[in-house]
Amino acid sequence: MKKSESTGQKNKYREYKLKIIPAAVALFFVILWQLAVDILKIEAFILPSPINIIKSLYLERKLLLSHTLVTLGEALIGFIIAIVAGMCFGLIMGFYKPVRIAFYPLFVVSQTIPLIILAPLFAIWFGFGFLPKVVIVVLVCFFPITVTFTQDLIKINEDLEFILKVMGASRWKSFVLARIPQAMPGLFSGLKIAATYSIMGAVISEWVGAQKGLGIFMTRAMTSFRTAVLFADVVLIVVLSLGLYKLIEFIEKKIINHIDYV
């Protein structure tokens, strides 16, 4: 018993060390960046130092917060709609093969259209308000959720489905009991990808035209050569993307552990 406990503690310690590595690499890069700017005396409008970026984050905190809330709202609403739509289409395509054959190629083709082309079109059709931003986020997030979920739903566990069939389970009941639980890891893989895409989609949609948001704030900072503020904007975009990713990862662990326990 003690031996298994010590082994478990060692494994946790190894995992902890592995998690620290990315943070250590990032810190090393930031220090190197700061030293390079100081030694080479690079102008702030060309490449601001990490210290200048942190100062900009603090000095512009109120303005950045107001823009962040707008972008986050667009991303979350679009992401939630994409989750509902993606799961519904995933279930339908996973259960009905003819539907999958009909729609799957269309979804793939839709991803070949550059987002930067769609954004101006939606601005023309729906205006420069909240709606076109949400539509862009939905389109960006919908594909990875639907495809990853569908791919795992069509995998067959022959032994389990045979047992359910012998027990008299209907095709739908067998689908729910055998395939949906095994498809959850695939679904969450798509959700994690879509979570990071949601912020990116909202920001790109704001480039075309918006009153508020990190995207329009970024373009204004760029045209006024406020490079430190521009980098501060990018830092917030990264933080939001990682935050959503970690939230989905946390929910995944809870649900997957519950499924395994059941």
N, C-alpha and C positions, 0 to 999 in steps of 0.2 A: 504493500500500500504506500509506504514511504517512498519507495523507489519510483512508483508511477507519479507521485506528487512532485518529486524532484525533477522528473523528466518533463512534466507539464510546465513547471516553473522555468526550466531551461528553454523550452519551446516559446513560452511567452516572452522571455528575455530576448531571444533571437528575433522574434517578430517586432519587438520594441526597437531593437537596434536597426532593423531594416527600415522601419518607419522614419527613423531619425535621419537616415542617409539623404533622402531628397531635400530635407530642410537644411542639412549641412552643406550640400552642394549649392543650394540657392544662396545661402549666407556667404559662402566663398565667392560666388559670382558677384554678389552685391559689393563685397569688400574690394574685389579686383576692379570693379567698375568705378568705385569711388576713388581708388588710388590712380587709376588711369586718367580720370578727369582732372585730378589735382596735379599729377606729374606732368601731363601733356598740356595742361592749361587750356582745355577745350572750352570754348564759349558755351554759355548756358543755353542759348537759342539753338545750338547744334546738337549738343548732348548734355542735358542737365545731370548733375550728380544725384545719387539716391537721397542725400541730405536735402537738396533743393526740392526734390519731389515730395519728401515728407513735409517740408515746410509749406509747399503749395497745398498739400492735402489739408493741413491745419488752417491755413489762411483762407482757403476757399471752401471750408467745410460746410457752411450753411448752404451755399449755392450748389455745391456738389451733392449734398444730401437731397435737395429738392429735385434735382435732375435724376438722381439715382432712384428715388421713389417712383418716378414716372416710368422709367425703363423697367424697373422690377415689376411694376403693375402690369405693363404690357406683356412682359415675358411670362409671368405667372398665369395670367388669364389665357393666353395662347397655349401655354404648356398644358394646362388642365383640360382645355378643349381637345387638344391633340391626344392626350391620354385616353379620354373617353372615346373619341372617334377611332383612334388606333386600336384600342382593345376590342371595340365592336367589330371593326373590319377584320381584325385578326381572328376573332372567333368565327365569323362568317366564312372567311377564306379557309380557315383550318378545318371547318366542318363540311363545307360544300366544295368539292374539288372543281366543279364547273365555274363557280364564282372566282376561285383562285386563278384558274387558267385565263379567265376573262380580264380580271383586274390587275393581276400582278405585273404584267408587262407595262401597263399604263403607269403604275406607280414608279417603276424603274425609269421609264422615259421622262417622267415629271422631274426626276432628279438631274437630268442632263441640261435643264434650262437654268442658266445662271440667275442667281437670286438678285443680282444687281440690275437685271433686266425687268424682273417681275415687280420690284419695288416702285419704279416710276409708273408702271401701268396701273398698279393698285392705287397709287396716289391720284392718278387721273380719274379712275372709276369711282373711288370712294372718298376722295378728298385728302386733306392733310391732317385729319384728326386721329382719333384713337383706333378706329376700326381697321384701316389698312395695316397698321403695325401688328395688330393681333392676328390678322389673316396671314401675314408673312411668317410670324412665329409658329402658327398652326401648321403651315405648309412645311416649314423646316423640321419641326418635331415629329410630324405625323409619320413620315417614311421609316425612320429607324425603329419606332415603337411597333408599327404594324408588321414590318418585315421580320424582325427578330422574334416577335410573338408567334407569327404564323409559322416560321421555320421550325420552332420547337413543338408547335401543336401538331404538325404533320408527322412527327417522329412516332413510331409505333412501338409500344411495349407489348410484344405478342403474348407473353405469358400472362401478364395482368389482364389484358383484354380478353384472352381466352377464358380465364377464370370468371370474369364478370359476365361473359356471354353464357357460360354454363349455369351461372346463378340466375340467369333470366333478365339481366340488365338490358335495357333498350340501347340503341346506338347512341342516343344523346346522353343517357346516363353513363354509359361507358366512356364517352368522350369527356364528360365532366370529371369523373372519378380518376380516370387513367391519364388523360393527356393534359388537362389544365394544370394540375400540380407540377408535372414534370416540365411544363413550359414556363413556370415562374422565373427561373434564372435567366432564360432568354428574354422575357419581358423586361426584367429589371436591367439587363444589359442595354436594351434599347432605351429605357427610361433615363439611364445615366448619360448616354450619348445625347439624347434629346435635351436633357437638362442644361448641358453646356451650350448646345445649339440655340436654346431659347433666348439667352442673353445676346448672343451674336446676332440672331435674327432681328431682335428688337433694335439693336444698335444700327445695323445696316439699313433697316427701314427708316430710321430717323435721319439718316444721311440725306435722303431724298427731299425731306421737308418735314419739319416739326417745330413746335414752339418750345417744347421742353424735352429733356432726355439726355442721356450720356452721349448718344450719337451726335445730336446737334451741338452739344457742348464741345464735343471733340472737334468738329469742323470749325467752330468759332475760334477755339484755341489755336488750331492749326493755321488759320488765315491771319491771325494776329501775332504769329510767331511766339506764342506763350508755350514753349515746348515743355517746361516743367509741369504746367497745368495739364497739358496733353498727356504726359506720362502718368500724372495723378489720376486722370480719367481712365486710362488703360488699367492701372492698378485696381481701381474699383470694379471694372468689368471682370478682371481675373478673379477677384475676391467673390463677386456675386456668382460667377460660374462654378467656382470650387465649392462655394457654400451650398448651392443647389445640388451639386454632384454628391456631396457628403450627406445631405439630407436624404436623398434617394438611397444611398448606400446604407444609412442607418435603418430606414424603413425596410429595406431588403433583408437585412440581418434578422429583424424582428419577425417578419413574415415567413422567411425560409426556415428559421428555427422553429417557428410554430408548426409549420407543415411537417417538418421532420419529426417533431415531438408527437404530433397526431398520428 
